[in-house]
Amino acid sequence: MQFLADIELPCEECNGTRYKTAILDVKYKNRNIHDVLNMTVRDALSYFAGHPKIVDRLQVLDEVGLGYVRLGQSALPSPVARRSALSLAAHLANIRSSGGSGRGAAKKAASRVLYILDEPTTGLHFDDVNKLLAALHKLIEGGGLPARDRTQP
């Protein structure tokens, strides 16, 4: 059995952007929604530098090693490691946003979550291992408690 190669035909009206011309005409800092969604997290950090709420969310993604991900990229077909990093980033963002009124609020945000990591560094680059460790330390600072598998040496 043979399969045909994927064929992609961009729409003649929108040229593959999936947005109407009226939407693409709306710009912020000379970029439209299509341009923004094609940015990486790292690029968006500098683009949205004057917007602390946006930068805070993007910073968490960059800190867990997802700075290369495009803003408009679907999370569903992502590898397990990327989905795990997204989940970790979401929890870190929750701890940060709850931490505004002091350490007690951040502790409460992390106190009801159990993080199970099964060989989390397998296949990671050394830089990504360091980012994972930094993220785990932030979870602990936010009130998470480290646990160890007692069956392992």
N, C-alpha and C positions, 0 to 999 in steps of 0.2 A: 504494500500500500504506500502510495506516495502522497505527500501533502504539498499543496501549493504554498509558495512564499507569501507572506503577508503583503498586502498592497494597501498603500495609504494614498487616498485622493483628497487633497485639501479642498474645502468648500471654496467655490469661486467667489462667493459673496464676502466671506470673512477672511479668506486666505488662510484658513486653518486655525484662527485664533479662538473660535467658538463664541465670539462676541459681536454684537451689531456695531455698525460704524458709530452710531450715537454714543454708545458706551465707550468705545475706544477713543473718542474725541475728548473724553474727560481725562484730564491729566493732573498729576501732582508731581511737582519737581521734574517736569518734562517727561514723565513716564505714565503710561496708562496701566490698567489692571493686568493686561496680558504681560507687559514688561515686568511689572512687580512680581507676578506669580512665577516668572521665569528666573527670578533672582535666587541665589543661594542664601541660606540663613546668614552666612558670614557677610555677604554683600548687603543684605537688608539691614544688618546692624549699623552700618555707616549711613545708609540711605535714610533710616528712621531715627537718626541720632538725637533729634530734638523731641522725641516722643518717649518718655521714660517707661510708660506702661507697655508699649510695643517692644522696646529694647529689652526690658526685663524678661519677657517671654522668649524672645529670640536668644538672649544670652544663655538661658538655661539649656536650650537646644544645642548651642555651640559648646557649652561646657561638658555635655555628655558625649561629644564627638559627632554631632549631626550638623556641623557647619557647612558641609558640602551638599546637603539636601536642598532641593528647590522648593520654594514656598508652595507652589501649586502641585507638587508631586503627590500622587496618591499614596496613602500609607498601606493600603490593603495588599498589594503584591510584594511588599517589602520583605526582606529576609527576617528571620526570627530575631536576630541580634538588633536590627534597626527598630523593630517593633518594641523590643524590650527597652532600648534606649529611649524611645518616645514615651513609654510608660514611666520610666524613671524620671524623665524630664517633667512629665505632668505632675508627678508627686513632689518633685523639688519646687516647681512653680507654686503648687498649693501651699507648701510649707513657707515659701517666701511671702506669699500674699497674706497668709495668716499671721506671719511674724511681725506685722506692722505695730501691734500693740505690745510687743515685748516677747521674750523667750517663752513665756507661759502659753501664749496663743499658738506659737509654732510647735511647741511640745504637744499640745492638745491635737493639732492637725495630724501629727505623725503617730500619735499613740494608738490609733485604731487600725493600723495597717501592718500586715505581716509581709515582709519581703522574703521570698524564697529564691535564692540564687544557686543554681546548679552549675558548677564550673563556669562562672561568668567570664573568666579571662581566656577560655579556650579559643584559639584562633585569632585573638586580638593582637594588634600591633602594640609595641611597648608604649607608644604615646597614648593609645586608646586605653591601655591598662591604667596608666596614670590618671587619665580623665575619669575612668570608672572609680578608682580609689578616691579621688577628690569628691566625686558625686556621693559616694557612700559616706564619706566623712561629713558632708553637708546633711545627709539624712540623719546621722547620729547627732550632729549639732542641733537639728530640728526636733530632737526628742526621741528618735528611733533608738532601739537597743540592739546592739550586735548579739548575734547568737552563733554558736558553733555546733557543727555536727559532731556529737560525741562518739560516733562510730568510726570517725576518721582519725588518724594519728595527728 
